[in-house]
Amino acid sequence: MSKNILVAGASGALGKEILEELKPRGHAAFALVRNVEKLGGHYSFAEKVHIADARNAESLKGVCDETDAVISTVGASLQLGLTKDKSSFFDTDHKANKNLLDEALRAGVKKFVYVSMFSGNDKLKGVVYADAHEAFVNDLKQSGIDYAVVRPSGFFYLFEEILKQAKRGRVILAGDGRAKTNPVHERDVAFACIDALTSNEKEIDVGGPDIFTRREIAEICFEVLEKKPKINTLPAGFMRAMITPVNLFDRRLYDLLSFGIAVFTNDIVAPKTGKYHLRDYLKTLSETS
């Protein structure tokens, strides 16, 4: 049965994959974005495009009208760099999604699918980035709406930074490089989000088909670039001490760096549900970037 699906955060890597997949599944995609230009060619996949900043509740009025379900990929950028607007992870990952949930409840939306993270309520508890996600998960569970929380192990696109380091000639890893993970392609997560619309599952863990240590991922980056691996590891405690001054002038960047250290030093291995391979992704990226 065809449904109208609002994709919040539609201009991101995951949001675009969801837009592409909804129409073939027989659904109408409504896109919610802050910057319509970032949609690029994916504008054509949306029946409607709403422009709003979910951190501002007033801007969301009416965006959920005529909508059967919401898939929210809304979240702060994980790109390294100084914070331009000084917003925190709680401002974006918690407050913005809470505003969207309130609007969905007002409009009578039937289901809300939210993309959080694997181990966000376990190994990463106490890390600000993870805690902001889980604060909203708690709100969602208590709201009374039918919901699903999709928990990917880690997106492929996040490893582009490791590939960039390898291009520059050296990769620096937090910890000893032995922590394991099975990152997952955004397309596989998009499939899980859309499947969640008709599933009764409340918590959906999504991992890729291959498990690597962090060092092995760095080695693959050098391999696809046909370069000799040069990898350095630094103790997590030392790296935490190194980033402490950042907290004095950019709290969001400090929290992002803290999240990176936590992720790189913990095993983050979700059930193997994806079909796309990280090596293939990095190989293609190395040839096109």
Secondary structure, DSSP 8 states (H G I E B T S, - for coil): ---EEEEETTTSHHHHHHHHHHGGGT-EEEEEES-GGGGGGGGGG-SEEEE--TTSGGGGTTTTTT-SEEEE--------S--SS---HIIIIIIIHHHHHHHHHHHT-SEEEEE--TTTTTTTTT-HHHHHHHHHHHHHHHS-SEEEEEEES-BGGGGHHHHHHHHHT-EEEETTS--EE--B-HHHHHHHHHHHTS---SEEEEB-S--EEHHHHHHHHHHHTT----EEEE-HHHHHHHHGGGGGT-HHHHHHHHHHHHHHTS-B---B-----HHHHHHHHHHH-
